[in-house]
């Protein structure tokens, strides 16, 4: 299956990305994380410990994104 990304609206592209992400999450056990990913996660954890970063609620972030493009 090939998507005609050029003709898709921003909303359609975001919906497609969300469907792909949901499917990848359902099959997460089959995926192996690359080595560079661990380094990034460690750096981000350090930023959290130092108070230089914070978490945001994912559902709220998605709602904010949808509002900004609607």
N, C-alpha and C positions, 0 to 999 in steps of 0.2 A: 504494500500500500504506500502510495506517495501522496503527501499533502502539498497542495498548491499554496504555499505559505504567502507568496506575493499577493494573492487575491484575498487573503483572510483579513478580517478586521482585527484590531487590537484585542477586542473582547474575545473573538474566536481563538486567537492565538493563546491568550491566557487560559481559556477553557481547555484547550488542547494540552497545554503544559501541565495543568492541574490533573487532567486525566492520566497523562504519562507518569507524573510524579506519584499519584495514587497507586498505579499499577506497579511501579518500581518498589514502592513501600511494601506492597503485599508480597513481593518476591525478594525482599531484602536479604534473606538468608542465602540466596544464590549469588549475591554480589560480594566482591572482595574490594575492600577499601585500598586505594593506592597509598604508598608510603608517604608521599608528600602531604596527604591529608592529615596524617597524625601530627606532623609538625605544625600545621596550621591550627589544629585543635588545641595543641599545647600552648601555642602563642596566644590564642584567644582566652584560654583558661587563665593564663597569667595576667592578661589585661583585666579579666573579671576580678581576680584576687587583688589587683592594685586599684580597683575602683575606676578604671579607665573605660569600662564598657558595661553594658547592662543587657538584660534579656527583655524582649518584647513578646507579648502574647501573640501567637501565630494567627489565631482566629481574628483578633482585632486588626492585625497587620493586613490580612487579606481583605477585611471589610474596608479598611482605609484605602487600599489599592483600588478596589472596585469603585468606591466613591470618587476617587480622583480621575477615573477614566470614563465615568458615566456622564 
